[in-house]
């Protein structure tokens, strides 16, 4: 008797996903609720868990296939596993005969060890490390439970290879590429569903909104001094690092309360004004930029905001952000300064109407009370939809943020 594995509900307004990776292959032992497949949606990667224990049966969809919610993608058969794997489909069998070796469906992530036994399933973090460093997992001895590979195993193998020592990994397979007689190659890689969605949304923002950006510069002296003075006590009490994002998030809340249109959005021929502030924080993930949301930022203190941002950063790196955590948002903060950006024109995150761009801090000469002084300065930018937000409102909102950062006392007395 077999159990069907179907595409689960993916979230609000999401009806389709792409098969990103099979974590189990036909013949592998499967435990109930164990991840067997990774699906890529427009926003996040979702693991499909086994509905029952048994042996992995036939795979109905291949990596890269688009599948709809409720579609049958695999079966799980009764048994204990470890036996011979099901015979491949005729087309696969012919390919194997030509190649003289067993076919691998997922590009080697579920490679087999030298003893012929199936290698342990790779966790998302390990899979990313394998791809980033070009390491063949089949050549690495796992140090985790039941011989599973850990991220540290992959990093150690990459370090040994780079150091010129005896590498524990086999050479990574060469990418599919085309080239000319001069030896120059061009690699062709299919865009992930997430990257395609990012491209569509950003282009839509340019096509729909009347985008404009206003700039200002901020003297970071007061914030740096406050952070230096209280960071140890803050970390001791709240068990979280005091960063700059908490200051800018609270400053943005002041601005959005005073200039409601910057926190609003257009829906049809109506304007939706929000009496709350949900700040989307742009975070870099392995597959692209994601924007998890700090809910009710106007009601939270520094510690809670910093903790939320830190949690989102870790989840983005591990690929465990949920769609609920990225849903909504009334305003976005994007910090390009962590990558060294001096100035930029950030693009809004539809249907939001504005985004605050932060940049790197650098010492610059500025005039203070008629004298030239060297101060730590940062350029800040506010991109906005001119259909809804007038220039005066945008400049006013950015000026409020500037004033709050240069005099953090304003954050305490709501000024």
Order of alpha helices (4+ residues) and beta strands (2+ residues): beta-beta-beta-beta-beta-beta-beta-beta-alpha-alpha-alpha-beta-beta-alpha-beta-alpha-alpha-beta-beta-beta-beta-alpha-alpha-beta-beta-beta-alpha-alpha
